[in-house]
Amino acid sequence: MRATVPARCCSLGEQKTCKNSYTFNRIPLQVFVYKYNMRNDKSQLTPMKLRERVGLTQRQVSVALDKRQSTISDWERGITSPRLTLKEVQELLQLYNCTLDELVNAFEMVKPSEHPQVAE
């Protein structure tokens, strides 16, 4: 049997007893678990999520790295892998406000696809 715990109703913003929600320091447990998993589950990290996390567009990243926008798109879709100088890696780390481990894990998630080239 589930105990009811006083919680703030997310939709109404009022104090009430909620049968399906537990709280952790006034944060609904479902939200806490989601945020905890997003921070600690490195397998979910992708280059696109790193970029969107800091609110940048592909165009902004391409300008900062002096690359084509299609190149950034290809990286995010796993069509090609980045070939960057150390200076460019440093710039990308600063742009994405992430660690080297996060960046490596993100690009590991979208390894280049091994599709044969189709002749047109």
N, C-alpha and C positions, 0 to 999 in steps of 0.2 A: 504494500500500500504506500502510495506517495504522500508525503506530508506537504501541506500547503505552506508556502513561505511568502511573507509580504514582499511584494516586488512592485517596481514602478511599471506601469503599463506603457509599453513602448509607443503604442499608437495614440493614446489619449494623454499621456504625461501625468496621470494621476496615481495616487497610492491605492493599491487594491491587493487582494489575495489572488494569486494566479496559480492555478493547479498545474500548469505545464511548464512553469519557469522557476528556476531556483536562481538566487542571486549570489554573487561573489563580489564583495565590496561595492554593492549597489550597481553592479554590471550584470545583466542577465547572463546566466551560465552559457547559453548557446553562443552569445556574442564573444564571451571570453574564450571559449574553446576554439571558435573560428579564428580569432585573432592570434591565439597562441599557436595554432597549427600553421597559420600563414607565416608566422615568424620563424618557426622551428622546423618546418617541413621543407627542406631544401629541394626535394624532388619536384615541387610545384613551381619553382623559380624558372622563368624563361627570360630571354633578352627583352621580349616585348613587355613583360610585367615589370622588369627593372626600369625600363624607359617610362612606362605609364605611371609607375610609383612616384617618380619625380616630376611628372606632368610635362614631359617633353614630347615633341612630335619627331617622326623620322626625319623630317626636313631639318629640324634644329640640330639633331645629332649629326646628320650628314654635313652640315655647314661647319660645325665645330671640329669635325675630324677631317674635313676636306675630302669627303667621299661623295659618291652619287647617292641619291635617295634610294634608288633601286638596289644598291649594294646593301644598305641597312635593312631593307625589306627582305632581301635574299638571306641575310644572316638570321633574321627573326623567323623565317619560314623554313630554315634548315637546308636551303638550296646550296649555299656555300658557307664555308667557315671564314671567320675574319683572319686576315693576314695583316697584323698590325706591328708597328715598331713599338719599342718600349715606351716612347713618349706618347704614342697614340693610346696605348693601354692605360697609361697614367691619366690621360685626358678623359678616357671613357669611364674610369673609376670615379673621377671627380664629377663628371656629368651625371652618372647614375647614382652617385653618393652611396657606393657599396664597397664591400671588401673584395679582394682578389678571389677569395674562396667563393663568394656569391656569384661573381662574374663567371668563373670557370664552371661552377655547377649549372648556371643558367644556360651556357652554351653547350654543355654536355647534354642537356635535355633536348636540344634541337640539332643533333648531329646531321651533317649533310646527308641527304637521301642518296641512295645508290641507284637512282633511276637511270636506265640507259638513255642516251641522247636519241631523240627521235628526229630522223632526217625529214625535212619538209620538201 
